[in-house]
Each structure stands twice: as C-alpha cells, then as structure tokens.
Amino acid sequence: MSLSKPPVQSAQSRRAASKVASKLVENEKSLLVCSTASTTRDVREFLLNILQLCSPLSNKCPKPLQNPINDSSEILPVLIKQDTALFVHGSSTKKRPNNLVFGRKFDSQLIQQQEFELKNFLALEDVKSKKPMVNCKPAIVFLGDYFENNVEFIRLKSLFLDLFRGQTVKKIVDTGIQWTICISAVNNEIRVRSYVIDDLTNETMKSVQSPVHLTPMGFSFDLVMRRSFFDDKVYEKAMIHPKLDKDGKQVQEKQKNVEIDEFGRKFGTIHVDGADVNKLNLRKFKGLRKGGDDEGEEGYAENEEELMEFEEESDEDEKK
C-alpha cells in the first residue's frame, strides 16, 4: 500500500495547493490569536490590542486551545488550515498566571515557541492619546546588548520582527510611520513600550533635522521569560537562501554526468573503477592451486602416469 499523497486533479485544488506550497519569496506572515477558555483581564486585553495593531494580517481563533508549549498537536492543524505562520496564545492558571506563548512555524512544523509572564500591562484604552491608523507599519527599536550577543535573545528579536513588521512594501513616506515600539532587555525580562510619533512645532527645535516627539499610546508591558522551545533542524532549513537569476527564479544546479536528448529522455553516465581480475571472488578449484597440498600433488602424478601408459598402448596397436 502506497503512503504517498494522491496527485491533485482539479484546477481549484492545484491552485489551493500552490498557495500553501513552499516559495522562494514567502507570502505575508499572518498572525493567529488564540487563548484557553478562561483567562484574566490583562491577557484578554493584550490579545485584543495585538489583534488590532497587527490588522489586517491577524486572525482570531474561533475556538479555545490549550497551551501549545505543553502539547502542540492541537494548534498545529489550525495553523496549517488557516495558513498562518505566527501565533500568540494566552492562558492563566494557578501555576502560571498571565501566561503568553509566542511562536512561529515553517513548512508545517513549529520552529520556535517562547513562554512569558505578562506584567504591568497598559492597554490602548487606558491611555488617552492619538492612535496609529490601521495597517500602519511601526518603527521597531531594540535596546540592550542582549539582542546582539545572546543567542536566545537574537532569536526573540527575529520573532518580534516577524510579529510587528506588517505587510511588505517597497517605499514608505515619512507620514506613514506613525508609531514606534521600543523593546529593551534586562536580565530575563523584556520591556515593551509603544509611542505615537508626532511632529514638533516648538521653535527651539527647528535647527534639528526632522524633529519628532514621542507620546505614550498604551500597549506597554513587561515579559518575564519562562519555558522555551526551538528546533535547530527546522531553523537551518528555513535559513537556506537559494540562488536566484535576474527574473527572481531559482537557479537549478547542473547535474553532473546527466544528459537529456532532443526527445526529453534522460541519460546518465556511470564511471566504474578498473577491476583487478586476480582479486575477483570466483569459484575455487583444488586442481588450479599453485602450491597444492601433498594429496593433490600425488593424485595429479598418478593420473599423469596412467595417461602415459594409455598413450603407449595405443601406439603399439597402431603399429600392429
């Protein structure tokens, strides 16, 4: 019985399969926001705020899911079905209150999960200030040597960039950047602060080129690191950069000793080293030995004497 998947037949199925298949230039990374059945107010407000800030590349899971860092078998099919690469999961238990899990996948496999404790959360609604427009990319700033020297924090930096980068654009106007996220690291704690960018009208700042003013907008919190998961093999697979030509297509490496004729048939050339005939493993006969044993030599001598006697008798018969 064959375990391979049957070929896709209909055109609609082929188009759906091509959207999910691996690509040289990936699609926009969307976010799945999910939680357990019961959570705290801070966790619910955090999930609603990140759902709003990451719009339109964010989706809310319609059903409650258990903590994926304990068992990822429940959230992985949902990520594959909705074709989402990132997720944020919220939960709260007596053992781990105000719990958040950030994660991402690659090629239908989880590549990274990081569990945090949410502390000192300030929602967007708690601060009366100007808010950024929908689908507005933020300016992300990382502060601290941990994001440059520590391997674990370097991976978290990549995760946060995927989470808040938004849609890919070629050019951004100055007025398009309306807010910024400042992420700093202190020991095992990450502090996130969000600000609205406003132009200064003060005359004393006119000498400064393009002066800006930062106003707190909410969505500020502290994250205390807990458990983590990272798959090195999947990460190495995700970091492969194939060679591209001028048109952006993958350059296929030429196979050695393989030729294709005008009919499309493939022929291969096999190079075999020279074989030593003396070392071939053939059937060994006792009479062919160079230095046979005594019994073999005596038997050979007796056969030779009988042959000579037979030849002498045949010569005498011919003379008669």
Helices and strands as residue ranges (DSSP letters): H 11-20, E 31-35, H 41-53, E 58-60, H 75-82, E 86-91, E 99-106, E 109-122, G 124-126, E 139-143, H 146-149, H 151-164, G 174-176, E 179-186, E 189-199, G 203-205, E 212-216, E 220-230, H 232-238, E 258-260, E 266-268, G 277-279, G 286-288, H 294-319
